[in-house]
Amino acid sequence: MASFSGFLRKSPSARLKAWSENRGLEVPDDFNWQSAGRGKALVTEISALLDDLTTRKQDALKAELDHLASLANDKGMLAAEQICPALGIDLEGLEGVQDVILMLAIDHPQALERVGVLASLSQRYGGKSWSAFQFEDDGKPWALESEDARTAFVSDAIGILELPDHRKREADWYTSFRIHPITGEESEIVHATIYVEDRAASELAFGASEGLERQVFQRVMEVGIACDPTNRIVEICANGGKKMRDQYATVFSKHFAPDTPPPIEAPRREVLLETLRAHPSFVIEPSGGIDRVEVSALECFATGGGFARFERRGEDETVYQFLTRHFGEVSPLKTRGWTITGATLRIFLKAQEGKRARTLTITLRTPNTTTIPNKTETDRQFVMRLLERWKLVAPPPEDADVIEAA
């Protein structure tokens, strides 16, 4: 009861009553559904109603409440806000995440399952079972709407798992909308969740004879794909290690972007640009082969919807000096209401060991986009270490494999 008691206390009375009726829970006519001020008493009374059910139905409803409670958090709400608009489901006027989750459970169960998958993907973001792949922006559209391409992709993706042909499988394709946390810009994301029967497992359970029996149940494995055609990024969430996710990316490229160069795995780390409000002092190790580093451009967003980009043009003037000279104390870097959303760095490398001097140009954009994937593997690792040292990217996230319970 502890796992879903908070969910019951926070749920709107009318929606909780509707869920109970929808699930066939027999409730006395004089039952007081008002949660305000009742707290623990309401939970105790609802639990008593559940205890009066047959064992199987009681277990089923309690398991559902546990699941709903696990989605009643910030990640679950964000997933609902991304999924529901694409399905024409209006969340306006609902009373918080508990109301949203219960409404979906009653009226839109498939949407609720998608919310669960998307919330889980968000939880795994950056973890050991997640990879992102950056495609070159060559202007060639992806064939994401092609049914033939989808069918062939799912078939090849399942083939990577090397499972027997008799295993059941299906794929769920749907769309969500991501909102940029600063600019409010909307990106359409195409998702595919591939479900495949995994190897059977067995466990001890009390059977019809009331004694212990070993029961066999069929497990299901999932592969989650999220495609951002605007930014040319594909995220893959699947167990099996990096090599297997590389195979999924190759199969995606084969069927949806056959004329585009193969993608490169991208380190998707949160970009931290507030440190660039003042002219930074980049720490450079003498052995690093770096001559100097400069911020050559800054992109800013104003509250209310204005964008501005400032580039360094003169050899004797930095972009910071330019902004001070032209705007003084009303510079976007000094006044409230402006946020840095992008920056371009130029890293000037010295000539050494027969190599000519060269320049690495890196663009960073919030919340987590960089042009690092366009570099060689050696340059990518070199630049990422620098960005970590200069605190322009967040530390790697801790591994997470499941969505956290509320």
KAFENBEL-V641860 format. One record per residue. N is the residue number from 1. RES is the residue in three letters. PSI is psi as a letter, one per 30 degrees, with the letter a starting at -180 (none if undefined). Layout:
((N | RES | PSI) (N | RES | PSI))
This chain:
((1 | MET | f) (2 | ALA | f) (3 | SER | e) (4 | PHE | g) (5 | SER | e) (6 | GLY | e) (7 | PHE | e) (8 | LEU | e) (9 | ARG | e) (10 | LYS | f) (11 | SER | k) (12 | PRO | k) (13 | SER | e) (14 | ALA | e) (15 | ARG | e) (16 | LEU | e) (17 | LYS | e) (18 | ALA | e) (19 | TRP | e) (20 | SER | e) (21 | GLU | e) (22 | ASN | e) (23 | ARG | g) (24 | GLY | g) (25 | LEU | k) (26 | GLU | j) (27 | VAL | k) (28 | PRO | k) (29 | ASP | e) (30 | ASP | g) (31 | PHE | k) (32 | ASN | j) (33 | TRP | f) (34 | GLN | j) (35 | SER | f) (36 | ALA | k) (37 | GLY | f) (38 | ARG | e) (39 | GLY | c) (40 | LYS | e) (41 | ALA | e) (42 | LEU | e) (43 | VAL | e) (44 | THR | e) (45 | GLU | e) (46 | ILE | e) (47 | SER | e) (48 | ALA | e) (49 | LEU | e) (50 | LEU | e) (51 | ASP | f) (52 | ASP | f) (53 | LEU | l) (54 | THR | l) (55 | THR | e) (56 | ARG | e) (57 | LYS | e) (58 | GLN | e) (59 | ASP | e) (60 | ALA | e) (61 | LEU | e) (62 | LYS | e) (63 | ALA | e) (64 | GLU | e) (65 | LEU | e) (66 | ASP | e) (67 | HIS | e) (68 | LEU | e) (69 | ALA | e) (70 | SER | f) (71 | LEU | f) (72 | ALA | i) (73 | ASN | a) (74 | ASP | e) (75 | LYS | e) (76 | GLY | e) (77 | MET | e) (78 | LEU | e) (79 | ALA | e) (80 | ALA | e) (81 | GLU | f) (82 | GLN | e) (83 | ILE | e) (84 | CYS | e) (85 | PRO | e) (86 | ALA | f) (87 | LEU | g) (88 | GLY | g) (89 | ILE | j) (90 | ASP | k) (91 | LEU | f) (92 | GLU | k) (93 | GLY | f) (94 | LEU | l) (95 | GLU | i) (96 | GLY | l) (97 | VAL | e) (98 | GLN | e) (99 | ASP | e) (100 | VAL | e) (101 | ILE | e) (102 | LEU | e) (103 | MET | e) (104 | LEU | e) (105 | ALA | e) (106 | ILE | e) (107 | ASP | f) (108 | HIS | i) (109 | PRO | e) (110 | GLN | e) (111 | ALA | e) (112 | LEU | e) (113 | GLU | e) (114 | ARG | e) (115 | VAL | e) (116 | GLY | e) (117 | VAL | e) (118 | LEU | e) (119 | ALA | e) (120 | SER | e) (121 | LEU | e) (122 | SER | e) (123 | GLN | e) (124 | ARG | f) (125 | TYR | k) (126 | GLY | f) (127 | GLY | a) (128 | LYS | f) (129 | SER | g) (130 | TRP | k) (131 | SER | k) (132 | ALA | k) (133 | PHE | k) (134 | GLN | k) (135 | PHE | l) (136 | GLU | k) (137 | ASP | i) (138 | ASP | g) (139 | GLY | g) (140 | LYS | k) (141 | PRO | l) (142 | TRP | k) (143 | ALA | h) (144 | LEU | f) (145 | GLU | f) (146 | SER | k) (147 | GLU | e) (148 | ASP | e) (149 | ALA | e) (150 | ARG | e) (151 | THR | e) (152 | ALA | e) (153 | PHE | e) (154 | VAL | e) (155 | SER | e) (156 | ASP | e) (157 | ALA | e) (158 | ILE | e) (159 | GLY | f) (160 | ILE | e) (161 | LEU | f) (162 | GLU | h) (163 | LEU | l) (164 | PRO | l) (165 | ASP | f) (166 | HIS | f) (167 | ARG | k) (168 | LYS | l) (169 | ARG | l) (170 | GLU | l) (171 | ALA | k) (172 | ASP | j) (173 | TRP | k) (174 | TYR | l) (175 | THR | k) (176 | SER | l) (177 | PHE | j) (178 | ARG | k) (179 | ILE | k) (180 | HIS | k) (181 | PRO | f) (182 | ILE | e) (183 | THR | f) (184 | GLY | g) (185 | GLU | k) (186 | GLU | k) (187 | SER | k) (188 | GLU | k) (189 | ILE | k) (190 | VAL | k) (191 | HIS | k) (192 | ALA | k) (193 | THR | j) (194 | ILE | k) (195 | TYR | k) (196 | VAL | k) (197 | GLU | k) (198 | ASP | a) (199 | ARG | k) (200 | ALA | l) (201 | ALA | l) (202 | SER | l) (203 | GLU | l) (204 | LEU | k) (205 | ALA | l) (206 | PHE | k) (207 | GLY | a) (208 | ALA | f) (209 | SER | g) (210 | GLU | f) (211 | GLY | l) (212 | LEU | k) (213 | GLU | l) (214 | ARG | j) (215 | GLN | k) (216 | VAL | k) (217 | PHE | l) (218 | GLN | k) (219 | ARG | l) (220 | VAL | k) (221 | MET | l) (222 | GLU | k) (223 | VAL | k) (224 | GLY | k) (225 | ILE | k) (226 | ALA | k) (227 | CYS | k) (228 | ASP | j) (229 | PRO | f) (230 | THR | e) (231 | ASN | g) (232 | ARG | h) (233 | ILE | k) (234 | VAL | k) (235 | GLU | k) (236 | ILE | k) (237 | CYS | j) (238 | ALA | k) (239 | ASN | l) (240 | GLY | f) (241 | GLY | l) (242 | LYS | e) (243 | LYS | e) (244 | MET | e) (245 | ARG | e) (246 | ASP | e) (247 | GLN | e) (248 | TYR | e) (249 | ALA | e) (250 | THR | e) (251 | VAL | e) (252 | PHE | e) (253 | SER | e) (254 | LYS | e) (255 | HIS | f) (256 | PHE | f) (257 | ALA | h) (258 | PRO | f) (259 | ASP | g) (260 | THR | k) (261 | PRO | k) (262 | PRO | k) (263 | PRO | l) (264 | ILE | k) (265 | GLU | k) (266 | ALA | k) (267 | PRO | j) (268 | ARG | j) (269 | ARG | k) (270 | GLU | k) (271 | VAL | k) (272 | LEU | j) (273 | LEU | f) (274 | GLU | f) (275 | THR | f) (276 | LEU | g) (277 | ARG | f) (278 | ALA | l) (279 | HIS | j) (280 | PRO | l) (281 | SER | j) (282 | PHE | k) (283 | VAL | k) (284 | ILE | k) (285 | GLU | k) (286 | PRO | e) (287 | SER | f) (288 | GLY | f) (289 | GLY | g) (290 | ILE | k) (291 | ASP | e) (292 | ARG | l) (293 | VAL | k) (294 | GLU | l) (295 | VAL | j) (296 | SER | f) (297 | ALA | k) (298 | LEU | k) (299 | GLU | k) (300 | CYS | k) (301 | PHE | k) (302 | ALA | k) (303 | THR | k) (304 | GLY | f) (305 | GLY | g) (306 | GLY | k) (307 | PHE | k) (308 | ALA | k) (309 | ARG | k) (310 | PHE | k) (311 | GLU | k) (312 | ARG | k) (313 | ARG | e) (314 | GLY | k) (315 | GLU | f) (316 | ASP | g) (317 | GLU | k) (318 | THR | l) (319 | VAL | f) (320 | TYR | e) (321 | GLN | e) (322 | PHE | e) (323 | LEU | e) (324 | THR | e) (325 | ARG | e) (326 | HIS | e) (327 | PHE | f) (328 | GLY | b) (329 | GLU | f) (330 | VAL | g) (331 | SER | k) (332 | PRO | f) (333 | LEU | f) (334 | LYS | f) (335 | THR | l) (336 | ARG | l) (337 | GLY | f) (338 | TRP | k) (339 | THR | k) (340 | ILE | k) (341 | THR | f) (342 | GLY | l) (343 | ALA | k) (344 | THR | k) (345 | LEU | k) (346 | ARG | k) (347 | ILE | j) (348 | PHE | j) (349 | LEU | k) (350 | LYS | l) (351 | ALA | k) (352 | GLN | k) (353 | GLU | h) (354 | GLY | f) (355 | LYS | k) (356 | ARG | l) (357 | ALA | k) (358 | ARG | l) (359 | THR | k) (360 | LEU | k) (361 | THR | k) (362 | ILE | k) (363 | THR | k) (364 | LEU | k) (365 | ARG | k) (366 | THR | l) (367 | PRO | f) (368 | ASN | h) (369 | THR | k) (370 | THR | l) (371 | THR | g) (372 | ILE | e) (373 | PRO | f) (374 | ASN | f) (375 | LYS | l) (376 | THR | l) (377 | GLU | e) (378 | THR | e) (379 | ASP | e) (380 | ARG | e) (381 | GLN | e) (382 | PHE | e) (383 | VAL | e) (384 | MET | e) (385 | ARG | e) (386 | LEU | e) (387 | LEU | e) (388 | GLU | e) (389 | ARG | e) (390 | TRP | g) (391 | LYS | h) (392 | LEU | f) (393 | VAL | l) (394 | ALA | l) (395 | PRO | l) (396 | PRO | k) (397 | PRO | l) (398 | GLU | k) (399 | ASP | k) (400 | ALA | k) (401 | ASP | f) (402 | VAL | l) (403 | ILE | k) (404 | GLU | k) (405 | ALA | l) (406 | ALA | none))
